[in-house]
Amino acid sequence: GDYTQDVLIRQLEIDDTSPVKNISGKNTTPSELAARFNIKITPTLLFLDGHGNEVSERIPGVYSLDLYGGYVDEALDEGLRIIREK
C-alpha cells in the first residue's frame, strides 16, 4: 500500500506455467520471464521502466528482514528518479 501512487507491483511464481502478458503485451509465462531476466532465486525484486529496462539494482533474496524494507525503498527511489529524468 505504501507505493500504489508511484509504482505498479506484480508478483509472479516463476514455476507457474499459466500465461501472462509481458511488458509489451505479448503472451509469455512466468518461467520464461524469469529466464529472460536471469532470475535464479526467489524472491527477486526487479525495478523496471515501462519498456522492461532495469532502472535500479535488483534485490535477490532476503538477507535481513529488518533491513529489507529500507532496501526496497532505496531501490524504488533510485528507479523513480531515473524514470523521471528520462
Secondary structure as UniProt FT lines:
FT   TURN            2..6
FT   TURN            14..15
FT   STRAND          20..21
FT   TURN            23..24
FT   STRAND          27..28
FT   HELIX           30..36
FT   TURN            37..38
FT   STRAND          44..45
FT   TURN            50..51
FT   STRAND          59..60
FT   HELIX           65..85
//
